């Protein structure tokens, strides 16, 4: 028996930061009874193909032609950025003050081209998958509406997949006694001037701090996590408005003691993570936890694991149904409307 679902990774290059997201989707769909595997650029001619939105490069032309010529195949796109009227890049990175001018968050041309690649690709996909968001009583979390609404305007089904705790134990962190941990504070991610300032302030309190680059192999990350007493979730800049939900999810599932900076827009996982206001309250919270004056609220891990709002099996049973459903035959009028909509959006991003 062959695969039911093929996750294509050929457009990611060395972007190993997508590993957690892709594994979440793969493991979830596997738990829903589908046979799921990875490939670099192979294409299921009679099955479901999933691609994560990134830079498509040479993969683009090949997949475009294959999807057009193979009517019994399906192609879904995982989208990871909020889509605003000006295109991708939800991080407002021009305010983030990156140290590395080559970093892609600061590259306006990169984001314009990435948005254009996406818009060119939309006509051949069967639907979009957005991981980390869901509606509560029909409403998206406040602050996310604009960045998600643009996807719904493209005329394609949009499947919102919340981040839920899996039923099986995580592969994560080994049980290491607190006194055997040799790192006080760990941070992984791009070192912006703002983040360096926060880490330097903590370092001045004589804490041993390790800061790792964003793209490190999983085995290194797990090793450092095992050895740290406290892991941080820092904003890109003082003006950052949205928390990284995948970073928060990683800490919750792997039960990692942490402190995250509060952002103005609340994420769906905010009720479960240890969120503290920036500045002196954040520094004080870290100091209190490391000194033993306060205990980490570990009960939140169990609260997330058993939350009825985030049911893992139901979530992926629903996604399986959406991916395997027989597509409805579209009328020529609907096709004309879709093409006109895409052309209008593409013209907007082009300028």
Order of alpha helices (4+ residues) and beta strands (2+ residues): beta-alpha-beta-beta-alpha-beta-alpha-beta-alpha-beta-beta-alpha-beta-alpha-beta-alpha-beta-beta-alpha-alpha-alpha-alpha
